[in-house]
C-alpha cells in the first residue's frame, strides 16, 4: 500500500493534477511530469492545453523564483529537463494534425544564448501547422543563419533570444542580410521573453511573436501574403 503522503497522480482531479504538475516541474521531476502529461492526454485534453496549462504555466512559476533568487541554475536545469520530457510526449501529437504544407522555416536561438525551450515549442507548433522546420539549435552566429538560409531557401527565418544581452544580436543578423541584399527574400520573425513589438520594428524584423501560437498565426499570414504577391 502507498505511504499516506504519497501522491497518486491518477487519483487527482484535472485541476489538482495540473497544480501538482506545476509543483513537480518546479522540483524537476521528469518522470512525474511525463506521467502527468500522459494522464491529461488519456483524459481527453488537447495537447496544446496540456502544454500551455501544465508545462508552460509551471515554467512561468520557475522563472519568477529564478528571477527572485529563490531557485538557481541547477534547479532550473532540472525543471527544464522535466519540461522537455513532457514536450517529447506532446511533440508527435502536436505535429500529427495532417495540416497541408504551408511553407518552410529555419529557426534558431541567437549567439550567446542557450535557452531553447521556447524555440523548440515554436518549432513543434509550426510543424503541427504544416510548416517544414529546420532547427539550428542554440548559440547561432550570423554565419550559421546565413548558411542555413542558403541551403534551405525557407520562407521564414525565426530567431529566438531570452536574454537582454543577446537580443541585439538579432539586429546583427538582419543588418548582415541587408548588406548582402537578401533581407527581402525572407520573412523574419522574432520571439523570446524580453522582446516586444517595438524592438522587432527597431531591428527591422517583420514581426514579433509573443508565443508559439502567435508565431504560427503570424507565419501563416505572412506566407499567404508572400504567395499572393504579384511577380513584378
Ligand atoms: Co535562464 N534566464 N539563464 N536559464 N531562464 C531567463 C531567460 C531569465 C528571464 C530568468 C530570470 O531572471 N527571471 C533571465 C534573463 C534576464 C535578462 O536577460 N533580463 C535568465 C538568466 C539571467 C540566465 C543566465 C544568465 C543565468 C546564469 O547563468 N546566471 C543563464 C544564461 C545562459 C545563456 O544563455 N548564455 C541562464 C540559463 C538558464 C538554464 C540553462 C538554467 C535554463 C535554460 C534551459 C533550456 O532552455 N534548455 C534557463 C531557463 C529555463 C530560464 C527560464 C526560467 C525559463 C525559460 C523558458 O524556457 N520559458 C527564464 C525565465 C523566463 O523566461 N521567465 C530564464 C518557457 C518557454 C516556453 O517560454 O522561452 O519565453 P519562452 O518562449 C515562448 C515565447 O517567448 C515565444 O514562444 C515561446 C513559446 O510560447 N518565443 C518565440 C520564444 N522564442 C521564439 C522564437 C520565435 C517566436 C516566438 O521565432 C519566430
Boltz pocket constraint, residues with backbone or C-beta under 6 A from the ligand:
constraints:
  - pocket:
      binder: B
      contacts: [[A, 56], [A, 59], [A, 60], [A, 62], [A, 63], [A, 64], [A, 66], [A, 67], [A, 68], [A, 72], [A, 73], [A, 74], [A, 76], [A, 77], [A, 80], [A, 107], [A, 112], [A, 113], [A, 114], [A, 115], [A, 116], [A, 117], [A, 118], [A, 119], [A, 121], [A, 122], [A, 157], [A, 158], [A, 159], [A, 160], [A, 161], [A, 162], [A, 163], [A, 164], [A, 165], [A, 189], [A, 190], [A, 191], [A, 192], [A, 193], [A, 194], [A, 209], [A, 210], [A, 211], [A, 212], [A, 213], [A, 215]]
      max_distance: 6.0
